[in-house]
Amino acid sequence: MIKTLKILFFLIIVSYQLIAQQLIAASAKIVVDSFSLGKNRVIPIGILIELEKDWHIYWRNPGDSGMPTSVEFDLPEGITVSEIQWAVPEVFEFDELASYGYEKQVLLLTELIIPENYQANSVSVTAELKSLICKDVCIPFNTTISEEIILINNFQADDNVSILFAQTRKNLPEVTNDFELSFTTDEDFITLIIQSLNLDLTKINSLYFLPYDNGIFKNTAEQYYKVKDGSIELKLEYDHFKTEELRELLGILVFQFDDTAQSQKVYEIKKQINTNN
Amino acid sequence: MNRKIVILFIIFLSSLVFAQQAKLNESAPDFKLTDSNGSEHSLSDFADKFVVLEWINYDCPFVKKHYDSKNMQSLQETYTAKDVVWLAICSSNKGKQGNFSFEEINKKSKSHGAKFTAYLIDEDGIVGKMYGAKTTPHMYVIDKNGMLVYAGGIDDKATTDVDDINDSKNYVSTALDELLTGNNVSVQSSTPYGCSVKY
């Protein structure tokens, strides 16, 4: 009897500690930026995830470990939501492994699209967040959050919220037609040849590529690049357990032009790969 | 002269390390590890048998998903009954999550009702790195000729949610069923998911 009580007490303590750890380590809420319904029927919203010191959450591609953060929305009929726009992640390298994600806080941006014939004066938004948060250990961070958004013509968000949206938008990869991309490939590597119409690529300090899809490239591999005739050759190593043949190179190129964070420029790239070239 | 010898020696050592990297459709690198009862096991002890390697860390939420649901134990029981050798390998370093004493390991394995052939301890991470183990779980299947024929996740649902197990495609059981019926493995690699191995 005493042994059973001891086990029960131990289980309660462990469960309490786990729940407390999860509650303390991360929180999530829906935030809304300023909008004007008169102009268009789009409302900028975001899932704001705040993390305690040393904890991180994962990008759309988590890298060598962890899991992709995902959000599923439950919305009134007729209202749709755009795809999440992912801010440029940090790279966490440890024990010869690399993961991609965010520390401290991240805002997952999206937009609600309200149809003309939507009659109600508010929108109830529910988001189911599925994620994992880690430091030296990992715990699931799964939560359901809700927000009632009143549909007024001109909504003005708090300054702090607007600043957060502005900072996050600044940290999104740019979609551009500035690059001309070509490649050569063999069994172990793909070499991406990048030419730019507007950027002086001879002045870069560092460059790396982060893929949207996991399992094709070696995440930990040093990415070597060289400037040649005004263009750049970036060499990416395939994971030797790669899960499929590369058909499309999709991800972000992160350029650093000097040591300051302001000099970072990030572009989304998309390139069909026809290995018969 | 001495410098040349040192450089050549380093190149020789590097080539040995490189040669030891596990690759699909090549001989699985041999290893010798001690189990949680103090007995030694080499991969070469199991020549002529199908072998599963399961990277494990009992405290990882992804490992818990597959042990709390009994999914892993059920796979272990099913396939060891068919003469498959199932080796759980823990590469958690001293002081890191998942590194336990023999007594703790055996207690946890018993409470989970684990049915693996042995729980092997790889504290220095040499075998984990040789196989490129990134996550717990990370699964490998070796055929009767000692060739590595599968490397990757246990299934295609990269979540910690037990409810996802029933709807998932289990790559390990698929590979083993194919091998046991004399077929080639149709899906040889997948992206592993889980906690990082605590090297």
Contacts between the chains, C-beta under 8 A, distances in Angstrom:
chain1	res1	chain2	res2	distance
A	62	B	193	8.0
A	64	B	134	4.5
A	64	B	135	7.3
A	64	B	196	6.6
A	65	B	134	5.9
A	65	B	135	5.0
A	65	B	193	7.8
A	65	B	194	6.4
A	65	B	195	6.0
A	65	B	196	3.6
A	65	B	197	7.8
A	66	B	193	7.9
A	66	B	195	7.7
A	66	B	196	7.5
A	67	B	158	4.9
A	67	B	159	6.4
A	67	B	160	7.4
A	67	B	193	5.9
A	68	B	158	7.0
A	94	B	196	7.1
A	95	B	125	8.0
A	95	B	196	6.8
A	95	B	197	7.3
A	95	B	198	7.7
A	95	B	199	4.1
A	96	B	129	7.0
A	96	B	199	7.2
A	97	B	134	5.7
A	97	B	196	5.4
A	97	B	197	7.6
A	99	B	196	7.2
A	130	B	159	6.5
A	130	B	161	7.5
A	132	B	61	7.3
A	132	B	160	6.7
A	134	B	195	7.3
A	134	B	196	7.7
A	136	B	96	7.4
A	136	B	97	6.7
A	136	B	198	7.8
A	137	B	59	7.1
A	137	B	97	5.0
A	137	B	195	7.6
A	138	B	60	6.7
A	138	B	61	6.0
A	138	B	195	4.8
A	139	B	61	6.3
A	140	B	61	5.3
A	140	B	160	4.3
A	140	B	161	8.0
A	142	B	160	7.7
A	142	B	161	7.6
A	214	B	191	4.9
A	215	B	189	7.7
A	215	B	190	7.2
A	215	B	191	3.5
A	240	B	21	7.3
A	240	B	23	5.9
A	240	B	24	7.8
A	240	B	132	7.2
A	241	B	24	6.5
A	241	B	132	6.6
A	241	B	151	4.6
A	241	B	152	6.6
A	241	B	189	4.6
A	242	B	189	6.9
A	243	B	152	7.1
A	243	B	189	5.1
A	243	B	190	5.6
A	243	B	191	5.6
